Amino acid sequence: MSKKKRQGHYCKICGDRKANEKFSGKGHAVHICKECAALPQEKKNELQIQNRLAGAAMKYPRSKADWELLRKYANSTKYPEAQEFAKSILGWDQPDMESDDEDIFGNDEPEE
């Protein structure tokens, strides 16, 4: 028994597998469906970034390149939705615990 082949083509913008008819002539080669091809370029870029981040989030263990990708988009301000998504994957969206400026053993001031 051989492995069953998946039907259709993969769209790298929306991340879905769609039927052959959902792709234009050039869409097959560049892996972009007709619906995504009609979107503005900025929206296409943002969706593609979110798709890449989702792929990196599902991998375990993550490679060094995956960590760098997540950090890059967590610090980026160009795509705010992708930034929030990357921060949530990294756990940066959680509030930090209150840090005390005191030493572990108490005050740093010498007693008189």
C-alpha positions as CSV (number, residue, x, y, z in Angstrom):
1,M,0.0,0.0,0.0
2,S,1.3,3.4,-0.9
3,K,0.7,6.7,0.7
4,K,-2.4,8.4,-0.6
5,K,-1.7,11.6,-2.6
6,R,-3.4,14.8,-1.4
7,Q,-5.9,16.3,-3.8
8,G,-5.6,19.9,-5.1
9,H,-2.9,22.5,-4.5
10,Y,-1.6,24.4,-1.5
11,C,-2.0,28.2,-1.3
12,K,0.9,29.8,0.5
13,I,-1.1,32.9,1.3
14,C,-4.2,31.4,3.1
15,G,-2.6,28.1,3.9
16,D,-5.5,26.0,2.5
17,R,-5.5,23.1,0.1
18,K,-7.9,23.9,-2.7
19,A,-9.1,22.3,-5.9
20,N,-7.3,22.7,-9.1
21,E,-10.0,25.0,-10.5
22,K,-9.4,27.5,-7.7
23,F,-6.1,28.4,-9.2
24,S,-5.4,30.5,-12.3
25,G,-2.8,29.5,-14.9
26,K,0.0,31.3,-13.1
27,G,-1.4,30.6,-9.7
28,H,-0.3,26.9,-9.9
29,A,3.3,27.8,-10.2
30,V,3.4,30.5,-7.5
31,H,1.0,28.6,-5.2
32,I,-1.6,31.5,-4.9
33,C,-5.3,30.8,-5.4
34,K,-7.6,33.2,-7.2
35,E,-9.2,34.6,-4.0
36,C,-5.8,35.5,-2.5
37,A,-4.5,36.9,-5.9
38,A,-7.4,39.4,-5.8
39,L,-6.3,40.7,-2.3
40,P,-4.1,43.9,-2.0
41,Q,-0.4,43.2,-1.7
42,E,-0.1,44.4,1.9
43,K,-2.9,42.0,3.0
44,K,-1.2,39.2,1.1
45,N,2.1,39.9,2.8
46,E,0.4,39.9,6.3
47,L,-1.5,36.7,5.7
48,Q,1.6,35.0,4.4
49,I,3.6,36.1,7.5
50,Q,0.8,34.8,9.8
51,N,0.8,31.5,7.9
52,R,4.6,31.2,8.4
53,L,4.3,32.0,12.1
54,A,1.6,29.4,12.5
55,G,3.8,26.8,10.9
56,A,6.7,27.8,13.3
57,A,4.3,27.6,16.2
58,M,3.3,24.0,15.4
59,K,6.8,22.7,15.2
60,Y,8.5,20.9,18.1
61,P,11.3,21.2,18.7
62,R,11.7,24.6,17.0
63,S,14.9,25.3,15.1
64,K,17.1,28.3,15.5
65,A,15.6,29.8,12.4
66,D,12.1,29.4,13.8
67,W,13.0,31.2,17.0
68,E,14.7,34.0,15.0
69,L,11.5,34.3,12.8
70,L,9.3,34.6,15.9
71,R,11.5,37.2,17.6
72,K,11.8,39.2,14.3
73,Y,8.1,39.5,13.9
74,A,7.4,40.0,17.7
75,N,9.6,43.1,17.5
76,S,8.3,44.3,14.1
77,T,5.8,47.1,14.0
78,K,4.9,46.9,10.3
79,Y,2.2,44.2,10.8
80,P,0.5,44.6,14.2
81,E,-1.6,41.4,14.0
82,A,1.4,39.3,13.1
83,Q,3.3,41.0,16.0
84,E,0.6,40.1,18.5
85,F,0.5,36.6,17.2
86,A,4.3,36.1,17.5
87,K,4.3,37.6,21.0
88,S,1.5,35.2,22.0
89,I,3.5,32.3,20.7
90,L,6.7,33.4,22.5
91,G,4.7,34.2,25.7
92,W,5.7,37.9,25.6
93,D,2.0,39.0,25.8
94,Q,1.8,37.9,29.4
95,P,2.4,40.6,32.0
96,D,5.7,40.4,33.8
97,M,5.9,39.7,37.4
98,E,6.6,42.7,39.6
99,S,10.3,43.0,40.1
100,D,11.5,44.3,43.4
101,D,14.6,46.4,43.5
102,E,15.5,44.9,46.8
103,D,18.1,42.3,47.4
104,I,17.1,38.7,48.0
105,F,18.0,38.9,51.6
106,G,16.5,42.3,52.3
107,N,17.7,45.9,52.1
108,D,21.1,46.7,50.8
109,E,21.4,49.5,53.4
110,P,23.9,48.8,56.2
111,E,22.5,48.8,59.6
112,E,23.8,51.3,62.2
